[in-house]
Amino acid sequence: MTTRKPIRKAVFPVAGLGTRFLPATKAIPKEMLPVIDRPLIQYAVDEAREAGIEQLIFVTGRGKTAIVEHFDIAYELEATMNERGKDMGVLDPTRATPGDIITVRQQVPLGLGHAIWCARAIVGEEPFAIFLPDELMIARKDGGTGCMRQMVDAYQRLGGNLVSVLEVPHDEVSSYGVIDPGAGDGAITEIRGLVEKPRLDEAPSNKIISGRYILQPEVMRVLEAQEQGAGGEIQLTDAMARMIGTQPFHAVTFDGRRFDCGSKTGFVEATLALALEREDMGAEVRRIAQRLLAQ
Ligand code: G1P
């Protein structure tokens, strides 16, 4: 098997204003909203680490400092917890190796493509991953692996560029990036084309990009010259579309569950689904849900 350059870096575009969750997100970044007791960003970072990613690059903006604080040592908190003999294990996922968290600023909200381009100097000349934390990807209950782990495994075999996809009802495709699928083999589908937020009658399929990417560094050069696309924004999808034909492009269908935490109902669904399977509260939450449904 060919040895590929490992995927060591991941970009997390987290500069968005989170207007859909106002007023909750007026003073708190959307990515810090918790699903039970972990903020959304923590789920994405845990998934990245499981996939072997070492360096986390947050593309942030004003008012997003809490995200970086979350992965820093909270000295007073730890000292107090220590004194009181509290279990510090809960803080383990928030620990970062010094130097492994890097932030860059996206000063103006020009779109996802522009956000990724803001990280170009840190990404350098390596293939890298992208995580959109709104998309909550959860491994199968019976010991499955996370979405990025599955993508990295596919990358070892295929190289090139990969996006995660899933099928949605046809009338929902206009909210997403959609692939034009070519030949398929199990979870892998060749990508012949990509279109961002197509009209229903122009959508090439119902397979949508679900917020995880492994891309070659050349995408930064394409983004540099990228013009505005859907919604007047600089679209990552458009830049990827221009690379098809010059580099391999494949879609990976995630074997696991996805919750769209960019919407309020998706957030409620994620909270309920994960609470129901938690050992420490599942049975109680089930009783509560049954009682509420019976009313
Ligand atoms: C972005 C991407 C889109 C992708 C989606 C997944 O859209 O541009 O291709 O399908 O995330 O959530 P946004 O949600 O920022 O409009």
Boltz pocket constraint, residues with backbone or C-beta under 6 A from the ligand:
constraints:
  - pocket:
      binder: B
      contacts: [[A, 112], [A, 132], [A, 134], [A, 135], [A, 175], [A, 176], [A, 177], [A, 178], [A, 196], [A, 208], [A, 209], [A, 210], [A, 211], [A, 235], [A, 236], [A, 237], [A, 262]]
      max_distance: 6.0
